[in-house]
Amino acid sequence: MFEHYFQCPYCWEDISMLLDPSVRIQTYVEDCEVCCNPIQITAGFEDEALVEFRAEDIEQ
């Protein structure tokens, strides 16, 4: 597992997330551990190195 730190797009708090580098491209929704708003996570790995990461708000 790979720990990655980023800012929540809603409350701007720094949070961390565990990512699995064995899955090359990942897109899923996870709630912020601080404000509980849904964040769309997109992560891309190449040779088990993180090459892309986006944490975006979900438009309602």
RAMO-V865351 format. One record per residue. PSI is psi in degrees with one decimal (* if undefined). Layout:
# RAMO-V865351
<<PSI> <PSI>>
This chain:
# RAMO-V865351
<<153.0> <120.5> <129.4> <132.9> <140.7> <171.5> <138.5> <133.9> <-6.3> <-56.4> <-6.8> <12.4> <146.3> <126.5> <164.8> <158.4> <143.9> <126.4> <147.6> <107.3> <-7.8> <-13.8> <112.6> <-46.4> <128.3> <136.2> <124.2> <172.5> <133.0> <141.3> <143.4> <135.2> <-11.7> <-56.2> <-7.2> <11.6> <149.1> <132.6> <129.3> <118.9> <131.5> <124.1> <140.4> <135.0> <147.1> <122.3> <41.7> <18.6> <136.3> <118.8> <-12.6> <137.1> <128.5> <136.9> <107.9> <149.4> <156.6> <116.3> <134.5> <*>>
